[in-house]
Amino acid sequence: MPDHKIEVLEKECYGEAADILARAFQEDPIWSRLLPDDAARQAQLTWLFRAWIKVLAPLNTSCIVRNAAVAQWIPPGRKATPSVFEVFNSGLAWAPLHLGIMWLLHGVPVQLDLMRRQRAFKQPCWQLDVLGVVPEHQRTGVGSALVEHGLQKTDSDHLPAYVITHNPINVAFYERFGFEVIDMRSEDQSGFFACSFKRPPR
């Protein structure tokens, strides 16, 4: 596996990280349905991820491999949903204006289902919230390096790790790291594939 340089995501790299995640999820099935305008999707995703990065990156649990990949973890004791202050401070309050009608129709149910799944993680845990690798760096080991980097922390804390994916092709990927499926539905209540995993500490 190549030696991927993993760095804590600092404020000066927020823009680059948002661009990486937007490119990583450009063709993702859930985002293709939520943001159906192919021409506008990358700009919409860049705006959305930039706002979300402003929420999670200050926790110092987000990492970047420059020009390649980003991972954002939610630490134990931190709620997965942003506070009202964070919603307005990050700009997420204006998501409907930036993301369009499909976001209102489908994005809100997806977020509600995601919150329901996250509430099921009752014990203290680490949650891998976002993992994205740009297309030209996929299958190079950089995504695996970021997952393993985060799992070192979960193991040192003797805490489980959780992750939720909306892409079926990611199921086998996470199982390679010892994540076990705890809930999987091909069409959940929001109308999208969703799979929740738990990995016990090692």
Summary of the structure (lengths in Angstrom):
residues: 202
radius of gyration: 15.9
end to end distance: 22.2
largest distance: 44.6
contacts: 616
relative contact order: 0.16
helix: 50%
strand: 18%
